[in-house]
């Protein structure tokens, strides 16, 4: 499984949406449940899955699948 597919699975789980609704062009506005709390849940899950540390100043800029892939 590639990185994009792993990210899609995480986004699907955290935001409670079918994986089929998530694509490379998906952004925060596309998901009702992508709020500030789920933003943090998403970051924590991504950090654990990919063994990375996302700087606090980057978290606010993560508002799309492309942005997620850019930081991991």
mmCIF file as Biopython writes it, N, C-alpha, C and O atoms, coordinates in Angstrom:
data_model
#
loop_
_atom_site.group_PDB
_atom_site.id
_atom_site.type_symbol
_atom_site.label_atom_id
_atom_site.label_alt_id
_atom_site.label_comp_id
_atom_site.label_asym_id
_atom_site.label_entity_id
_atom_site.label_seq_id
_atom_site.pdbx_PDB_ins_code
_atom_site.Cartn_x
_atom_site.Cartn_y
_atom_site.Cartn_z
_atom_site.occupancy
_atom_site.B_iso_or_equiv
_atom_site.auth_seq_id
_atom_site.auth_asym_id
_atom_site.pdbx_PDB_model_num
ATOM 1   N N  . UNK A ? 1  ? 0.857   -1.184 0.000  1.0 0.0 1  A 1 
ATOM 2   C CA . UNK A ? 1  ? 0.000   0.000  0.000  1.0 0.0 1  A 1 
ATOM 3   C C  . UNK A ? 1  ? 0.896   1.238  0.000  1.0 0.0 1  A 1 
ATOM 4   O O  . UNK A ? 1  ? 1.847   1.323  0.776  1.0 0.0 1  A 1 
ATOM 5   N N  . UNK A ? 2  ? 0.591   2.179  -0.859 1.0 0.0 2  A 1 
ATOM 6   C CA . UNK A ? 2  ? 1.419   3.373  -0.921 1.0 0.0 2  A 1 
ATOM 7   C C  . UNK A ? 2  ? 0.975   4.411  0.114  1.0 0.0 2  A 1 
ATOM 8   O O  . UNK A ? 2  ? -0.042  4.261  0.791  1.0 0.0 2  A 1 
ATOM 9   N N  . UNK A ? 3  ? 1.772   5.452  0.202  1.0 0.0 3  A 1 
ATOM 10  C CA . UNK A ? 3  ? 1.543   6.500  1.203  1.0 0.0 3  A 1 
ATOM 11  C C  . UNK A ? 3  ? 0.170   7.153  1.041  1.0 0.0 3  A 1 
ATOM 12  O O  . UNK A ? 3  ? -0.524  7.390  2.030  1.0 0.0 3  A 1 
ATOM 13  N N  . UNK A ? 4  ? -0.222  7.441  -0.190 1.0 0.0 4  A 1 
ATOM 14  C CA . UNK A ? 4  ? -1.513  8.089  -0.435 1.0 0.0 4  A 1 
ATOM 15  C C  . UNK A ? 4  ? -2.667  7.223  0.061  1.0 0.0 4  A 1 
ATOM 16  O O  . UNK A ? 4  ? -3.600  7.732  0.682  1.0 0.0 4  A 1 
ATOM 17  N N  . UNK A ? 5  ? -2.611  5.932  -0.206 1.0 0.0 5  A 1 
ATOM 18  C CA . UNK A ? 5  ? -3.678  5.036  0.247  1.0 0.0 5  A 1 
ATOM 19  C C  . UNK A ? 5  ? -3.729  4.963  1.771  1.0 0.0 5  A 1 
ATOM 20  O O  . UNK A ? 5  ? -4.813  4.899  2.351  1.0 0.0 5  A 1 
ATOM 21  N N  . UNK A ? 6  ? -2.582  4.973  2.416  1.0 0.0 6  A 1 
ATOM 22  C CA . UNK A ? 6  ? -2.548  4.964  3.877  1.0 0.0 6  A 1 
ATOM 23  C C  . UNK A ? 6  ? -3.151  6.250  4.435  1.0 0.0 6  A 1 
ATOM 24  O O  . UNK A ? 6  ? -3.887  6.215  5.421  1.0 0.0 6  A 1 
ATOM 25  N N  . UNK A ? 7  ? -2.842  7.380  3.810  1.0 0.0 7  A 1 
ATOM 26  C CA . UNK A ? 7  ? -3.412  8.660  4.240  1.0 0.0 7  A 1 
ATOM 27  C C  . UNK A ? 7  ? -4.934  8.643  4.058  1.0 0.0 7  A 1 
ATOM 28  O O  . UNK A ? 7  ? -5.670  9.097  4.934  1.0 0.0 7  A 1 
ATOM 29  N N  . UNK A ? 8  ? -5.398  8.127  2.938  1.0 0.0 8  A 1 
ATOM 30  C CA . UNK A ? 8  ? -6.844  8.043  2.693  1.0 0.0 8  A 1 
ATOM 31  C C  . UNK A ? 8  ? -7.535  7.215  3.766  1.0 0.0 8  A 1 
ATOM 32  O O  . UNK A ? 8  ? -8.617  7.580  4.225  1.0 0.0 8  A 1 
ATOM 33  N N  . UNK A ? 9  ? -6.930  6.112  4.168  1.0 0.0 9  A 1 
ATOM 34  C CA . UNK A ? 9  ? -7.517  5.279  5.212  1.0 0.0 9  A 1 
ATOM 35  C C  . UNK A ? 9  ? -7.622  6.035  6.533  1.0 0.0 9  A 1 
ATOM 36  O O  . UNK A ? 9  ? -8.632  5.935  7.229  1.0 0.0 9  A 1 
ATOM 37  N N  . UNK A ? 10 ? -6.593  6.783  6.875  1.0 0.0 10 A 1 
ATOM 38  C CA . UNK A ? 10 ? -6.587  7.550  8.121  1.0 0.0 10 A 1 
ATOM 39  C C  . UNK A ? 10 ? -7.656  8.642  8.078  1.0 0.0 10 A 1 
ATOM 40  O O  . UNK A ? 10 ? -8.416  8.809  9.033  1.0 0.0 10 A 1 
ATOM 41  N N  . UNK A ? 11 ? -7.713  9.373  6.987  1.0 0.0 11 A 1 
ATOM 42  C CA . UNK A ? 11 ? -8.706  10.440 6.836  1.0 0.0 11 A 1 
ATOM 43  C C  . UNK A ? 11 ? -10.114 9.845  6.915  1.0 0.0 11 A 1 
ATOM 44  O O  . UNK A ? 11 ? -10.992 10.404 7.572  1.0 0.0 11 A 1 
ATOM 45  N N  . UNK A ? 12 ? -10.318 8.732  6.258  1.0 0.0 12 A 1 
ATOM 46  C CA . UNK A ? 12 ? -11.619 8.062  6.277  1.0 0.0 12 A 1 
ATOM 47  C C  . UNK A ? 12 ? -12.027 7.689  7.699  1.0 0.0 12 A 1 
ATOM 48  O O  . UNK A ? 12 ? -13.170 7.899  8.102  1.0 0.0 12 A 1 
ATOM 49  N N  . UNK A ? 13 ? -11.083 7.137  8.449  1.0 0.0 13 A 1 
ATOM 50  C CA . UNK A ? 13 ? -11.372 6.711  9.821  1.0 0.0 13 A 1 
ATOM 51  C C  . UNK A ? 13 ? -11.670 7.906  10.732 1.0 0.0 13 A 1 
ATOM 52  O O  . UNK A ? 13 ? -12.662 7.898  11.461 1.0 0.0 13 A 1 
ATOM 53  N N  . UNK A ? 14 ? -10.825 8.919  10.692 1.0 0.0 14 A 1 
ATOM 54  C CA . UNK A ? 14 ? -10.969 10.069 11.589 1.0 0.0 14 A 1 
ATOM 55  C C  . UNK A ? 14 ? -12.218 10.887 11.256 1.0 0.0 14 A 1 
ATOM 56  O O  . UNK A ? 14 ? -12.942 11.313 12.156 1.0 0.0 14 A 1 
ATOM 57  N N  . UNK A ? 15 ? -12.466 11.102 9.969  1.0 0.0 15 A 1 
ATOM 58  C CA . UNK A ? 15 ? -13.570 11.969 9.564  1.0 0.0 15 A 1 
ATOM 59  C C  . UNK A ? 15 ? -14.866 11.210 9.299  1.0 0.0 15 A 1 
ATOM 60  O O  . UNK A ? 15 ? -15.893 11.801 8.968  1.0 0.0 15 A 1 
ATOM 61  N N  . UNK A ? 16 ? -14.796 9.888  9.450  1.0 0.0 16 A 1 
ATOM 62  C CA . UNK A ? 16 ? -15.975 9.032  9.301  1.0 0.0 16 A 1 
ATOM 63  C C  . UNK A ? 16 ? -16.666 9.232  7.952  1.0 0.0 16 A 1 
ATOM 64  O O  . UNK A ? 16 ? -17.871 9.473  7.876  1.0 0.0 16 A 1 
ATOM 65  N N  . UNK A ? 17 ? -15.870 9.126  6.901  1.0 0.0 17 A 1 
ATOM 66  C CA . UNK A ? 17 ? -16.401 9.201  5.537  1.0 0.0 17 A 1 
ATOM 67  C C  . UNK A ? 17 ? -15.894 7.991  4.755  1.0 0.0 17 A 1 
ATOM 68  O O  . UNK A ? 17 ? -14.825 7.459  5.054  1.0 0.0 17 A 1 
ATOM 69  N N  . UNK A ? 18 ? -16.659 7.559  3.758  1.0 0.0 18 A 1 
ATOM 70  C CA . UNK A ? 18 ? -16.195 6.445  2.931  1.0 0.0 18 A 1 
ATOM 71  C C  . UNK A ? 18 ? -14.895 6.808  2.213  1.0 0.0 18 A 1 
ATOM 72  O O  . UNK A ? 18 ? -14.722 7.934  1.748  1.0 0.0 18 A 1 
ATOM 73  N N  . UNK A ? 19 ? -14.003 5.856  2.133  1.0 0.0 19 A 1 
ATOM 74  C CA . UNK A ? 19 ? -12.718 6.100  1.479  1.0 0.0 19 A 1 
ATOM 75  C C  . UNK A ? 19 ? -12.904 6.518  0.021  1.0 0.0 19 A 1 
ATOM 76  O O  . UNK A ? 19 ? -12.063 7.220  -0.540 1.0 0.0 19 A 1 
ATOM 77  N N  . UNK A ? 20 ? -13.998 6.087  -0.583 1.0 0.0 20 A 1 
ATOM 78  C CA . UNK A ? 20 ? -14.270 6.434  -1.982 1.0 0.0 20 A 1 
ATOM 79  C C  . UNK A ? 20 ? -14.522 7.936  -2.175 1.0 0.0 20 A 1 
ATOM 80  O O  . UNK A ? 20 ? -14.438 8.432  -3.298 1.0 0.0 20 A 1 
ATOM 81  N N  . UNK A ? 21 ? -14.827 8.658  -1.101 1.0 0.0 21 A 1 
ATOM 82  C CA . UNK A ? 21 ? -15.068 10.105 -1.183 1.0 0.0 21 A 1 
ATOM 83  C C  . UNK A ? 21 ? -13.792 10.925 -1.026 1.0 0.0 21 A 1 
ATOM 84  O O  . UNK A ? 21 ? -13.835 12.155 -1.057 1.0 0.0 21 A 1 
ATOM 85  N N  . UNK A ? 22 ? -12.666 10.256 -0.859 1.0 0.0 22 A 1 
ATOM 86  C CA . UNK A ? 22 ? -11.404 10.942 -0.602 1.0 0.0 22 A 1 
ATOM 87  C C  . UNK A ? 22 ? -10.485 10.763 -1.805 1.0 0.0 22 A 1 
ATOM 88  O O  . UNK A ? 22 ? -10.198 9.640  -2.221 1.0 0.0 22 A 1 
ATOM 89  N N  . UNK A ? 23 ? -10.027 11.885 -2.359 1.0 0.0 23 A 1 
ATOM 90  C CA . UNK A ? 23 ? -9.097  11.831 -3.480 1.0 0.0 23 A 1 
ATOM 91  C C  . UNK A ? 23 ? -8.003  12.879 -3.294 1.0 0.0 23 A 1 
ATOM 92  O O  . UNK A ? 23 ? -8.012  13.630 -2.319 1.0 0.0 23 A 1 
ATOM 93  N N  . UNK A ? 24 ? -7.082  12.923 -4.215 1.0 0.0 24 A 1 
ATOM 94  C CA . UNK A ? 24 ? -5.929  13.824 -4.092 1.0 0.0 24 A 1 
ATOM 95  C C  . UNK A ? 24 ? -6.334  15.294 -4.016 1.0 0.0 24 A 1 
ATOM 96  O O  . UNK A ? 24 ? -5.595  16.106 -3.459 1.0 0.0 24 A 1 
ATOM 97  N N  . UNK A ? 25 ? -7.487  15.646 -4.564 1.0 0.0 25 A 1 
ATOM 98  C CA . UNK A ? 25 ? -7.941  17.031 -4.547 1.0 0.0 25 A 1 
ATOM 99  C C  . UNK A ? 25 ? -8.845  17.359 -3.363 1.0 0.0 25 A 1 
ATOM 100 O O  . UNK A ? 25 ? -9.327  18.487 -3.254 1.0 0.0 25 A 1 
ATOM 101 N N  . UNK A ? 26 ? -9.083  16.400 -2.477 1.0 0.0 26 A 1 
ATOM 102 C CA . UNK A ? 26 ? -9.944  16.640 -1.309 1.0 0.0 26 A 1 
ATOM 103 C C  . UNK A ? 26 ? -9.312  17.682 -0.400 1.0 0.0 26 A 1 
ATOM 104 O O  . UNK A ? 26 ? -8.096  17.724 -0.213 1.0 0.0 26 A 1 
ATOM 105 N N  . UNK A ? 27 ? -10.184 18.526 0.162  1.0 0.0 27 A 1 
ATOM 106 C CA . UNK A ? 27 ? -9.702  19.557 1.089  1.0 0.0 27 A 1 
ATOM 107 C C  . UNK A ? 27 ? -10.652 19.666 2.277  1.0 0.0 27 A 1 
ATOM 108 O O  . UNK A ? 27 ? -11.740 19.091 2.285  1.0 0.0 27 A 1 
ATOM 109 N N  . UNK A ? 28 ? -10.217 20.403 3.255  1.0 0.0 28 A 1 
ATOM 110 C CA . UNK A ? 28 ? -10.948 20.524 4.515  1.0 0.0 28 A 1 
ATOM 111 C C  . UNK A ? 28 ? -12.425 20.852 4.314  1.0 0.0 28 A 1 
ATOM 112 O O  . UNK A ? 28 ? -13.287 20.279 4.980  1.0 0.0 28 A 1 
ATOM 113 N N  . UNK A ? 29 ? -12.711 21.756 3.413  1.0 0.0 29 A 1 
ATOM 114 C CA . UNK A ? 29 ? -14.092 22.204 3.189  1.0 0.0 29 A 1 
ATOM 115 C C  . UNK A ? 29 ? -15.005 21.094 2.662  1.0 0.0 29 A 1 
ATOM 116 O O  . UNK A ? 29 ? -16.229 21.211 2.723  1.0 0.0 29 A 1 
ATOM 117 N N  . UNK A ? 30 ? -14.411 20.024 2.148  1.0 0.0 30 A 1 
ATOM 118 C CA . UNK A ? 30 ? -15.191 18.919 1.595  1.0 0.0 30 A 1 
ATOM 119 C C  . UNK A ? 30 ? -15.781 18.010 2.674  1.0 0.0 30 A 1 
ATOM 120 O O  . UNK A ? 30 ? -16.641 17.180 2.381  1.0 0.0 30 A 1 
ATOM 121 N N  . UNK A ? 31 ? -15.323 18.163 3.920  1.0 0.0 31 A 1 
ATOM 122 C CA . UNK A ? 31 ? -15.714 17.241 4.979  1.0 0.0 31 A 1 
ATOM 123 C C  . UNK A ? 31 ? -16.304 17.983 6.173  1.0 0.0 31 A 1 
ATOM 124 O O  . UNK A ? 31 ? -15.642 18.818 6.789  1.0 0.0 31 A 1 
ATOM 125 N N  . UNK A ? 32 ? -17.526 17.674 6.483  1.0 0.0 32 A 1 
ATOM 126 C CA . UNK A ? 32 ? -18.229 18.315 7.596  1.0 0.0 32 A 1 
ATOM 127 C C  . UNK A ? 32 ? -17.504 18.121 8.925  1.0 0.0 32 A 1 
ATOM 128 O O  . UNK A ? 32 ? -17.476 19.029 9.756  1.0 0.0 32 A 1 
ATOM 129 N N  . UNK A ? 33 ? -16.923 16.950 9.126  1.0 0.0 33 A 1 
ATOM 130 C CA . UNK A ? 33 ? -16.298 16.640 10.409 1.0 0.0 33 A 1 
ATOM 131 C C  . UNK A ? 33 ? -14.836 17.077 10.524 1.0 0.0 33 A 1 
ATOM 132 O O  . UNK A ? 33 ? -14.197 16.811 11.542 1.0 0.0 33 A 1 
ATOM 133 N N  . UNK A ? 34 ? -14.298 17.742 9.503  1.0 0.0 34 A 1 
ATOM 134 C CA . UNK A ? 34 ? -12.909 18.206 9.578  1.0 0.0 34 A 1 
ATOM 135 C C  . UNK A ? 34 ? -12.903 19.545 10.314 1.0 0.0 34 A 1 
ATOM 136 O O  . UNK A ? 34 ? -12.829 20.608 9.698  1.0 0.0 34 A 1 
ATOM 137 N N  . UNK A ? 35 ? -12.982 19.473 11.638 1.0 0.0 35 A 1 
ATOM 138 C CA . UNK A ? 35 ? -12.937 20.659 12.487 1.0 0.0 35 A 1 
ATOM 139 C C  . UNK A ? 35 ? -11.601 20.683 13.227 1.0 0.0 35 A 1 
ATOM 140 O O  . UNK A ? 35 ? -10.721 19.868 12.950 1.0 0.0 35 A 1 
ATOM 141 N N  . UNK A ? 36 ? -11.451 21.608 14.160 1.0 0.0 36 A 1 
ATOM 142 C CA . UNK A ? 36 ? -10.165 21.761 14.842 1.0 0.0 36 A 1 
ATOM 143 C C  . UNK A ? 36 ? -9.794  20.535 15.679 1.0 0.0 36 A 1 
ATOM 144 O O  . UNK A ? 36 ? -8.621  20.165 15.740 1.0 0.0 36 A 1 
ATOM 145 N N  . UNK A ? 37 ? -10.759 19.911 16.312 1.0 0.0 37 A 1 
ATOM 146 C CA . UNK A ? 37 ? -10.468 18.713 17.106 1.0 0.0 37 A 1 
ATOM 147 C C  . UNK A ? 37 ? -10.035 17.562 16.202 1.0 0.0 37 A 1 
ATOM 148 O O  . UNK A ? 37 ? -9.041  16.891 16.482 1.0 0.0 37 A 1 
ATOM 149 N N  . UNK A ? 38 ? -10.763 17.336 15.138 1.0 0.0 38 A 1 
ATOM 150 C CA . UNK A ? 38 ? -10.386 16.260 14.228 1.0 0.0 38 A 1 
ATOM 151 C C  . UNK A ? 38 ? -9.108  16.586 13.463 1.0 0.0 38 A 1 
ATOM 152 O O  . UNK A ? 38 ? -8.413  15.677 13.009 1.0 0.0 38 A 1 
ATOM 153 N N  . UNK A ? 39 ? -8.792  17.859 13.317 1.0 0.0 39 A 1 
ATOM 154 C CA . UNK A ? 39 ? -7.507  18.246 12.728 1.0 0.0 39 A 1 
ATOM 155 C C  . UNK A ? 39 ? -6.376  17.700 13.601 1.0 0.0 39 A 1 
ATOM 156 O O  . UNK A ? 39 ? -5.411  17.128 13.096 1.0 0.0 39 A 1 
ATOM 157 N N  . UNK A ? 40 ? -6.506  17.881 14.905 1.0 0.0 40 A 1 
ATOM 158 C CA . UNK A ? 40 ? -5.477  17.379 15.821 1.0 0.0 40 A 1 
ATOM 159 C C  . UNK A ? 40 ? -5.453  15.855 15.838 1.0 0.0 40 A 1 
ATOM 160 O O  . UNK A ? 40 ? -4.377  15.256 15.873 1.0 0.0 40 A 1 
ATOM 161 N N  . UNK A ? 41 ? -6.619  15.220 15.813 1.0 0.0 41 A 1 
ATOM 162 C CA . UNK A ? 41 ? -6.675  13.757 15.759 1.0 0.0 41 A 1 
ATOM 163 C C  . UNK A ? 41 ? -6.001  13.243 14.494 1.0 0.0 41 A 1 
ATOM 164 O O  . UNK A ? 41 ? -5.276  12.248 14.518 1.0 0.0 41 A 1 
ATOM 165 N N  . UNK A ? 42 ? -6.248  13.923 13.411 1.0 0.0 42 A 1 
ATOM 166 C CA . UNK A ? 42 ? -5.643  13.558 12.140 1.0 0.0 42 A 1 
ATOM 167 C C  . UNK A ? 42 ? -4.119  13.684 12.206 1.0 0.0 42 A 1 
ATOM 168 O O  . UNK A ? 42 ? -3.400  12.789 11.762 1.0 0.0 42 A 1 
ATOM 169 N N  . UNK A ? 43 ? -3.639  14.774 12.750 1.0 0.0 43 A 1 
ATOM 170 C CA . UNK A ? 43 ? -2.192  14.996 12.879 1.0 0.0 43 A 1 
ATOM 171 C C  . UNK A ? 43 ? -1.557  13.916 13.740 1.0 0.0 43 A 1 
ATOM 172 O O  . UNK A ? 43 ? -0.524  13.353 13.375 1.0 0.0 43 A 1 
ATOM 173 N N  . UNK A ? 44 ? -2.167  13.626 14.877 1.0 0.0 44 A 1 
ATOM 174 C CA . UNK A ? 44 ? -1.603  12.601 15.775 1.0 0.0 44 A 1 
ATOM 175 C C  . UNK A ? 44 ? -1.559  11.231 15.105 1.0 0.0 44 A 1 
ATOM 176 O O  . UNK A ? 44 ? -0.577  10.502 15.245 1.0 0.0 44 A 1 
ATOM 177 N N  . UNK A ? 45 ? -2.599  10.889 14.392 1.0 0.0 45 A 1 
ATOM 178 C CA . UNK A ? 45 ? -2.655  9.605  13.695 1.0 0.0 45 A 1 
ATOM 179 C C  . UNK A ? 45 ? -1.606  9.543  12.582 1.0 0.0 45 A 1 
ATOM 180 O O  . UNK A ? 45 ? -0.941  8.522  12.407 1.0 0.0 45 A 1 
ATOM 181 N N  . UNK A ? 46 ? -1.462  10.634 11.837 1.0 0.0 46 A 1 
ATOM 182 C CA . UNK A ? 46 ? -0.452  10.680 10.773 1.0 0.0 46 A 1 
ATOM 183 C C  . UNK A ? 46 ? 0.956   10.571 11.346 1.0 0.0 46 A 1 
ATOM 184 O O  . UNK A ? 46 ? 1.798   9.858  10.799 1.0 0.0 46 A 1 
ATOM 185 N N  . UNK A ? 47 ? 1.210   11.269 12.435 1.0 0.0 47 A 1 
ATOM 186 C CA . UNK A ? 47 ? 2.528   11.208 13.062 1.0 0.0 47 A 1 
ATOM 187 C C  . UNK A ? 47 ? 2.847   9.789  13.519 1.0 0.0 47 A 1 
ATOM 188 O O  . UNK A ? 47 ? 3.968   9.313  13.344 1.0 0.0 47 A 1 
ATOM 189 N N  . UNK A ? 48 ? 1.871   9.124  14.098 1.0 0.0 48 A 1 
ATOM 190 C CA . UNK A ? 48 ? 2.086   7.751  14.570 1.0 0.0 48 A 1 
ATOM 191 C C  . UNK A ? 48 ? 2.287   6.792  13.396 1.0 0.0 48 A 1 
ATOM 192 O O  . UNK A ? 48 ? 3.186   5.951  13.431 1.0 0.0 48 A 1 
ATOM 193 N N  . UNK A ? 49 ? 1.471   6.911  12.373 1.0 0.0 49 A 1 
ATOM 194 C CA . UNK A ? 49 ? 1.526   5.999  11.226 1.0 0.0 49 A 1 
ATOM 195 C C  . UNK A ? 49 ? 2.823   6.136  10.435 1.0 0.0 49 A 1 
ATOM 196 O O  . UNK A ? 49 ? 3.399   5.140  9.998  1.0 0.0 49 A 1 
ATOM 197 N N  . UNK A ? 50 ? 3.281   7.377  10.253 1.0 0.0 50 A 1 
ATOM 198 C CA . UNK A ? 50 ? 4.433   7.618  9.387  1.0 0.0 50 A 1 
ATOM 199 C C  . UNK A ? 50 ? 5.716   7.932  10.175 1.0 0.0 50 A 1 
ATOM 200 O O  . UNK A ? 50 ? 6.747   8.242  9.578  1.0 0.0 50 A 1 
ATOM 201 N N  . UNK A ? 51 ? 5.653   7.851  11.506 1.0 0.0 51 A 1 
ATOM 202 C CA . UNK A ? 51 ? 6.818   8.100  12.363 1.0 0.0 51 A 1 
ATOM 203 C C  . UNK A ? 51 ? 7.473   9.442  12.028 1.0 0.0 51 A 1 
ATOM 204 O O  . UNK A ? 51 ? 8.685   9.531  11.834 1.0 0.0 51 A 1 
ATOM 205 N N  . UNK A ? 52 ? 6.644   10.474 11.965 1.0 0.0 52 A 1 
ATOM 206 C CA . UNK A ? 52 ? 7.122   11.830 11.704 1.0 0.0 52 A 1 
ATOM 207 C C  . UNK A ? 52 ? 6.632   12.748 12.824 1.0 0.0 52 A 1 
ATOM 208 O O  . UNK A ? 52 ? 5.725   12.407 13.583 1.0 0.0 52 A 1 
ATOM 209 N N  . UNK A ? 53 ? 7.254   13.908 12.900 1.0 0.0 53 A 1 
ATOM 210 C CA . UNK A ? 53 ? 6.813   14.932 13.832 1.0 0.0 53 A 1 
ATOM 211 C C  . UNK A ? 53 ? 6.478   16.176 13.010 1.0 0.0 53 A 1 
ATOM 212 O O  . UNK A ? 53 ? 7.345   16.767 12.366 1.0 0.0 53 A 1 
ATOM 213 N N  . UNK A ? 54 ? 5.215   16.553 13.046 1.0 0.0 54 A 1 
ATOM 214 C CA . UNK A ? 54 ? 4.771   17.707 12.263 1.0 0.0 54 A 1 
ATOM 215 C C  . UNK A ? 54 ? 4.853   18.941 13.155 1.0 0.0 54 A 1 
ATOM 216 O O  . UNK A ? 54 ? 4.207   18.990 14.202 1.0 0.0 54 A 1 
ATOM 217 N N  . UNK A ? 55 ? 5.643   19.943 12.749 1.0 0.0 55 A 1 
ATOM 218 C CA . UNK A ? 55 ? 5.803   21.147 13.569 1.0 0.0 55 A 1 
ATOM 219 C C  . UNK A ? 55 ? 4.476   21.879 13.772 1.0 0.0 55 A 1 
ATOM 220 O O  . UNK A ? 55 ? 3.631   21.910 12.878 1.0 0.0 55 A 1 
ATOM 221 N N  . UNK A ? 56 ? 4.306   22.460 14.941 1.0 0.0 56 A 1 
ATOM 222 C CA . UNK A ? 56 ? 3.070   23.169 15.279 1.0 0.0 56 A 1 
ATOM 223 C C  . UNK A ? 56 ? 2.719   24.237 14.245 1.0 0.0 56 A 1 
ATOM 224 O O  . UNK A ? 56 ? 1.547   24.423 13.917 1.0 0.0 56 A 1 
ATOM 225 N N  . UNK A ? 57 ? 3.729   24.937 13.732 1.0 0.0 57 A 1 
ATOM 226 C CA . UNK A ? 57 ? 3.447   26.000 12.763 1.0 0.0 57 A 1 
ATOM 227 C C  . UNK A ? 57 ? 2.938   25.449 11.425 1.0 0.0 57 A 1 
ATOM 228 O O  . UNK A ? 57 ? 2.352   26.189 10.635 1.0 0.0 57 A 1 
ATOM 229 N N  . UNK A ? 58 ? 3.154   24.177 11.172 1.0 0.0 58 A 1 
ATOM 230 C CA . UNK A ? 58 ? 2.659   23.547 9.939  1.0 0.0 58 A 1 
ATOM 231 C C  . UNK A ? 58 ? 1.216   23.057 10.065 1.0 0.0 58 A 1 
ATOM 232 O O  . UNK A ? 58 ? 0.512   22.941 9.062  1.0 0.0 58 A 1 
ATOM 233 N N  . UNK A ? 59 ? 0.778   22.773 11.276 1.0 0.0 59 A 1 
ATOM 234 C CA . UNK A ? 59 ? -0.535  22.157 11.490 1.0 0.0 59 A 1 
ATOM 235 C C  . UNK A ? 59 ? -1.669  22.998 10.900 1.0 0.0 59 A 1 
ATOM 236 O O  . UNK A ? 59 ? -2.581  22.450 10.281 1.0 0.0 59 A 1 
ATOM 237 N N  . UNK A ? 60 ? -1.625  24.297 11.079 1.0 0.0 60 A 1 
ATOM 238 C CA . UNK A ? 60 ? -2.686  25.167 10.560 1.0 0.0 60 A 1 
ATOM 239 C C  . UNK A ? 60 ? -2.742  25.165 9.033  1.0 0.0 60 A 1 
ATOM 240 O O  . UNK A ? 60 ? -3.788  25.443 8.447  1.0 0.0 60 A 1 
ATOM 241 N N  . UNK A ? 61 ? -1.616  24.851 8.390  1.0 0.0 61 A 1 
ATOM 242 C CA . UNK A ? 61 ? -1.558  24.843 6.926  1.0 0.0 61 A 1 
ATOM 243 C C  . UNK A ? 61 ? -2.027  23.523 6.319  1.0 0.0 61 A 1 
ATOM 244 O O  . UNK A ? 61 ? -2.167  23.413 5.100  1.0 0.0 61 A 1 
ATOM 245 N N  . UNK A ? 62 ? -2.266  22.539 7.151  1.0 0.0 62 A 1 
ATOM 246 C CA . UNK A ? 62 ? -2.696  21.239 6.640  1.0 0.0 62 A 1 
ATOM 247 C C  . UNK A ? 62 ? -4.208  21.273 6.478  1.0 0.0 62 A 1 
ATOM 248 O O  . UNK A ? 62 ? -4.965  21.053 7.423  1.0 0.0 62 A 1 
ATOM 249 N N  . UNK A ? 63 ? -4.618  21.557 5.251  1.0 0.0 63 A 1 
ATOM 250 C CA . UNK A ? 63 ? -6.050  21.718 4.977  1.0 0.0 63 A 1 
ATOM 251 C C  . UNK A ? 63 ? -6.499  20.968 3.728  1.0 0.0 63 A 1 
ATOM 252 O O  . UNK A ? 63 ? -7.566  21.235 3.175  1.0 0.0 63 A 1 
ATOM 253 N N  . UNK A ? 64 ? -5.660  20.022 3.294  1.0 0.0 64 A 1 
ATOM 254 C CA . UNK A ? 64 ? -5.997  19.232 2.110  1.0 0.0 64 A 1 
ATOM 255 C C  . UNK A ? 64 ? -5.162  17.964 2.086  1.0 0.0 64 A 1 
ATOM 256 O O  . UNK A ? 64 ? -4.194  17.829 2.834  1.0 0.0 64 A 1 
ATOM 257 N N  . UNK A ? 65 ? -5.543  17.042 1.223  1.0 0.0 65 A 1 
ATOM 258 C CA . UNK A ? 65 ? -4.757  15.813 1.066  1.0 0.0 65 A 1 
ATOM 259 C C  . UNK A ? 65 ? -3.375  16.141 0.509  1.0 0.0 65 A 1 
ATOM 260 O O  . UNK A ? 65 ? -2.381  15.538 0.915  1.0 0.0 65 A 1 
ATOM 261 N N  . UNK A ? 66 ? -3.310  17.083 -0.406 1.0 0.0 66 A 1 
ATOM 262 C CA . UNK A ? 66 ? -2.008  17.476 -0.960 1.0 0.0 66 A 1 
ATOM 263 C C  . UNK A ? 66 ? -1.110  18.045 0.133  1.0 0.0 66 A 1 
ATOM 264 O O  . UNK A ? 66 ? 0.087   17.760 0.155  1.0 0.0 66 A 1 
ATOM 265 N N  . UNK A ? 67 ? -1.670  18.848 1.041  1.0 0.0 67 A 1 
ATOM 266 C CA . UNK A ? 67 ? -0.886  19.407 2.139  1.0 0.0 67 A 1 
ATOM 267 C C  . UNK A ? 67 ? -0.398  18.310 3.080  1.0 0.0 67 A 1 
ATOM 268 O O  . UNK A ? 67 ? 0.736   18.356 3.555  1.0 0.0 67 A 1 
ATOM 269 N N  . UNK A ? 68 ? -1.254  17.325 3.348  1.0 0.0 68 A 1 
ATOM 270 C CA . UNK A ? 68 ? -0.851  16.199 4.207  1.0 0.0 68 A 1 
ATOM 271 C C  . UNK A ? 68 ? 0.334   15.477 3.567  1.0 0.0 68 A 1 
ATOM 272 O O  . UNK A ? 68 ? 1.349   15.236 4.220  1.0 0.0 68 A 1 
ATOM 273 N N  . UNK A ? 69 ? 0.197   15.142 2.306  1.0 0.0 69 A 1 
ATOM 274 C CA . UNK A ? 69 ? 1.275   14.423 1.615  1.0 0.0 69 A 1 
ATOM 275 C C  . UNK A ? 69 ? 2.558   15.249 1.561  1.0 0.0 69 A 1 
ATOM 276 O O  . UNK A ? 69 ? 3.653   14.688 1.520  1.0 0.0 69 A 1 
ATOM 277 N N  . UNK A ? 70 ? 2.433   16.566 1.562  1.0 0.0 70 A 1 
ATOM 278 C CA . UNK A ? 70 ? 3.597   17.435 1.534  1.0 0.0 70 A 1 
ATOM 279 C C  . UNK A ? 70 ? 4.397   17.458 2.831  1.0 0.0 70 A 1 
ATOM 280 O O  . UNK A ? 70 ? 5.584   17.785 2.820  1.0 0.0 70 A 1 
ATOM 281 N N  . UNK A ? 71 ? 3.763   17.115 3.939  1.0 0.0 71 A 1 
ATOM 282 C CA . UNK A ? 71 ? 4.461   17.179 5.233  1.0 0.0 71 A 1 
ATOM 283 C C  . UNK A ? 71 ? 4.896   15.814 5.765  1.0 0.0 71 A 1 
ATOM 284 O O  . UNK A ? 71 ? 5.659   15.730 6.727  1.0 0.0 71 A 1 
ATOM 285 N N  . UNK A ? 72 ? 4.410   14.753 5.134  1.0 0.0 72 A 1 
ATOM 286 C CA . UNK A ? 72 ? 4.822   13.438 5.650  1.0 0.0 72 A 1 
ATOM 287 C C  . UNK A ? 72 ? 5.840   12.737 4.756  1.0 0.0 72 A 1 
ATOM 288 O O  . UNK A ? 72 ? 6.273   11.628 5.065  1.0 0.0 72 A 1 
#
